[in-house]
Amino acid sequence: MTVLDDGKMADSSGELSLDMMFEWVEAMPVPGGYKVEIVGGNIFMAPQQDAHWDIIANIVEQLRTKYPRKRVKSDVRVDYPGHLNGFASDVTVLTEGAAKNDKGLCRYQDVEFVAEVISRKTAANDYGPKKDAYAAAEVPVYLIVDPYTGRWHLHTKPKDGEYRGELSLDFGDDVDLTGTVVGLVLKTGEFPRD
């Protein structure tokens, strides 16, 4: 490992890696209740708000009516295509028989659903580079839930690095995923606003 002029560390090839960056984060005194992700080589920390957690729990509970616990994850690191993208998505559903990679991490190729609940300071990531990375990884279903606007945004049909299917509706309107790999309807009437 080499220390660069700007203080960043690099591996023997001179390249900064996600593993090195996550090692830095693990060595930092990150306060409890904060979520840490690396998006495009930038480290983001955001506190988890009460409404944010309520929505995540609600989505997980609804998914658990169909999926076994081992396939539904929250805040678990998955490395995605693109430059230094190590995401800890709010909710992730893995395919049946999903395998871990040689680092013991879930593989993006096994992700079939992701939900991100917007936080004010990191919203641009969810609507921008993370959406692009999920599309590049061909994650079949990407749901953005925004407690500040009271709306949800469904992205489906990834092709050539972008989502071709998009639908946005209000809290209270069901998210109909019956025509997707998820195969169920998510109720949003109890999603709190922030």
N, C-alpha and C positions, 0 to 999 in steps of 0.2 A: 504494500500500500504506500502511496506517495502523497505528500502534502503539496498542493499546487500553490502558486504565488498568491491566489486570491483566498487561500485558507481552506479550500475544498480538498477532499481526499479523492484519490483515484486509485484504481487497481493497477496491476503491473502493466496493463496495456495503455494506461493513461486515461482511461474512461471512467467517469463517475457511474456508479451502479445503484440500482434500487436497494440492493442488500446493504450497501454502505450507508445510504441515506437512512434506511430504517434502523440501522445500528446507531446512528447519531441520535435519532428520535428516541430510541429506547434508553439511551444514556442521559437524555434531558429530563429535567424535573417537570414533566407534563402533569398539570393538575388533574385530579380525578374528574370524570364527567366530560372530558374533552375528547373529541374524535380527531385522529390524525390521518391525513392522506397525503400522497405525493401525486401531483397532477402536473404533467409536463416538466418534471424536474423541480417543481416548487413545493415546499412543505406547507401544508395548511392545517391549522388547528382551529377547531370551532367548538364552543360549549354546546352541549345538548340541552335544548330547551324542553320544558314540560310538554307543550303541544307537539313538538317534534317526536318525542318518545311515545306519546299516546298514539300518534298515527302509525309509527313503526309497529308498535305492539298490536294495533288493530289489524294491520295488513298481515302480520305473522299469524295471528290467531285465525284469520280467514283462510290463509294458505294451508294451515295445518289441518283443515277439514279434508284436504285432499292429499297432502304430501306428508311423508314421515319426517320426524324432527331432524334427522341427519341430512336431509336435502335442503332444509331451510336455514339460511345463515344470516347473521347480522354483524356488521363491523368486522368481517373477516377479510384479511388481505388477499386480493387477487391482482396479479400483474397483467395489464392489458397492453395491446399493441400501441405503438407510438413511443415517443421519447419519455422515458422514466415515468411511467404511469402505474403506480401501485395504489389501487383504490380499496377502501374499506366501506363498501356500499351499505346503505341502511338496511336493505333486504336483498338477499340473493337466493335464488332457487337453482339447485344443481340438477343435472340429468341423473336418471337412475344409473347406478354403477359408476358414478363419477370417481375418477382417480386423482390422487395428488401427484404433483410433479416431483422431481428429484430433490427439491428444497423442502418438501412437505407442505407445499401450498396448493390450494385449489387451483385448477387450470381454467383459464378463461374459455377454453373450448367446451367446457362442461356447464357453462352458465346458460340457463334458458330464460331467466327472468331477473330483472333488477328493478328495484324501486328506490328512488332517492327522494327524501323529504327535505325541502329547501330550508337552508339556514341563510340569514341575511348576508353574512360576510362571504359565503362560498357559493351563492346562487349562480353566479356567472359560470362556475365550473360545471355545475349540473346541466345547465342549458347549453353550454358550449363544448369545451374540450372533452368532458366525460361522455357527453352524448356522442361526439365524434368517435371516441375510442370504443364505446359499446357497439356502435354501428360497424366500425372496422373489424371488431371481433365477431360480428354477426350474432350478437345477442338477440334472440328473436323478439323479446318484449322488454321495453324500457318504459317505466312509469315514473313521471316526475309529479310529486304532490307538493303544492305550494300553499302552506297555511296562511301566508300573508295576503294572497289574492283570493283564497278560497276556491282555487281551481286545480284540476289535475290535467296532465298532458301525457297522452299515450303515444308511444312510438313503436311501430312494428314494421315488418317487411324490410330488413336491412339488405341493401344491395350496393355494391361498389362504394362502400364506405359511408353510406348515408341511409337514413330511414326514409322509406317511400310512403309508409302509412303513418298518418298523424291525426290525432283527434284530441281536442281540448274541451272539457266541460266543467261544470261547477260541482262543488261539494254537494252531495245529495243525489247527484246523477250517478248511476251505477257504472263501473268500469267493466264492460262486457268483454271478457277474455275467452269466451267459449269457442271462438273461431281461431284461437292461437294454441300453442303447445301447452299453455297453462290450463285451459279448459274449464274455467269457472268464472263467476261474476263476483267482483269485489264491490261491496256496499261502502259508500262514502258518507252516508248521512250522519255518522257519529264522529267524523273527522273534525277536530277542533280547529278554530282559526286562531291566529296569533296576531 
